[in-house]
Amino acid sequence: MTLQQKMLAKQSKKGFTLVELVVVIAILGILAAIAIPSVVGIINNAQNSTKEANATELASACKTLYSEVASGQLNQKTPADELNALGTANLPAANATVSDCKAKAGALTVQDAIDYQGLKSKFDSTNISDYVYVKKDGSIYFKDTYTGTSDGTLTLGLTLKQLRNGTT
């Protein structure tokens, strides 16, 4: 065999055979069939955990707002920069009685707590119904993972009094 024939023989052997390509594609298909359901499960678990954390954060925001208004700490004289997006219209007067402060606190809504704590990026009218509440302790839960008995689906207009079992 001449040198030229050897070089032509080497050039014709470049690349993969059809069988090699089919084997690689089959292996990739098997790996994808195994990995995709696992990845989807991990993503769903992460989303549920985020929503559960958001529910805990919102419950805390409602309790904080209620206690700060009921105690008179937040009132119409509170500087706007301390109120975030919460307006003063629904807050008690600076010299209000304890019963007036509690009444005003009970009349505030879940939306007011969202505004006060700056949670608008997490809660709005499109996703608030993903959460349920339990009056016994004023807790809020993500409904897809909550296994107990709830008192209802959360709404933006639910008052803090309703969330707290009707007591102030």
N, C-alpha and C positions, 0 to 999 in steps of 0.2 A: 504494500500500500504506500502510495506516495504521500508526501507531506500535504499536498493539496487535498487529497482524498480524506486524510485524517482530520483536517480542519473542517471540511464539509460535513463529516460525520458528527463532529462536536457541535456544530451550529444547528444541526437538525434535532439534537437532543435537548434543546433549551425548553423550559416551561414545565408545567405539570400535566400529568395524564388526566383524562376524564375521570378515572376511578379515584385518583387522589383528591380531585376537587369535590366529588360526590361525598367521599368520606369526611372531608373537612366540613362541608355544609351540613351533613347529618349530625356531626358532633356539635356544631354550633346550634342547631335546632334543638337538640336534647338539652343543652345547657340553658337555652332560652326558656324551654318548657319548665324547667326546674326553677329558674331564678325569678321569672316574672311574677308568679303568684306570691313568692316570698317578699319581693319588693313592694307589691301592692299591699300586702298585710302590714308591713312595716310602716308604710305611708299612712294607712288607715289608723293604726295604733297611735302614731304621732299626732294626727289630726284630732283624735278623741282625747288624748292627753292634753292638748292645747285647749280644747273646748272645756274640759273639766277644770283646768287652771283658770280659764276665763270666768267660769261660773263661780268659783271660789272668790276670785277678785271682785266680781260684781256684788256678791253677798256681803263681802267686807265693806265695799263702798256704800252700800245701802245702810248697813249698821253704823258706819262712821258718820254718814250724813245725818242720820236720825239722832244719834247721841249728841253730835255737835250743835244741832238746832234745838233739840229738846233741853239741853243744858243752858242755852242762851249764848253759847260761844260764837255761833254764827247768827248774825242778825242783820237788819237793814243798814247798820252802820259799818259792817265789815267791808274793808277795802276790796274793790273789784278784782284786784290782782290775786287776792286770796280765794276768790270764788270760782276761778277758772271761767267756765261758760255758764255757770249758774247765776241767774239774775236774782235781784233782791226782792222782787215783787212778792214772792211766796214765803219770805223769811219774816220772823217776828220783829216787832219794833225793838229797839235797843233796851227799852225799859219795860218789856213785856213781863207778865207774870209767868210763873213756872207752868201753870196749866195752859196759858196761851202758847208758850214755847212748845209744849208737847203736842198741842193741837196742830200747830203749824208744821211740826216735824212729821206728824202722821199724815198730813195732807200732801206732803211731797211725794213725787213719783219715782219710779225706777229710772225714767228719763232724767230726772233731776240729779240722781246719784251718778249716772253716766256722765252728765255734763260736769258735775263737781269734780269727779275724779279723772276727767279727761279720757274716758274710755270709748269715745265715739268711733275710733278705728276698729274696735272689737265688737260693738253692738249697734244694731240699727233695726229698722222695721223688717228687714228681710231675714234676719237670723235670730231675732229675739224669741221666736216661737220654738227654737231648738232647745229651750231651757224650761225646766219646771221648778216649782218652789214648794217648800214644806213649811207651813205656818208655825209648827211647833217650836222650831228654833230659828226661823227666818233664813233657812238655807236655800241655796239655788244650785241646781244640778243640770248637767247635760243629759237630756232625756234619753238619748240612745244608749247610755251606759248606766243610767240610774235604775236600780232594781227594786227600790222601795215604792211605797204609795205616796204619790204627790198630791198636793191640794189644787193643782191646776197648772196650766201653761202660762209662762211668764209673758207679760205685755209691757210695753213702754209706759202705759198709763196706770199700771197697778200702783196703788199708793203704798207708802211704807207702812201705814197702819194695817192695810190688808195683808201685806207681806209678814207682818209681825203678829198674826193671829187676831187682828182686830183690837189689840191692846196698845195703849200708848204709855 
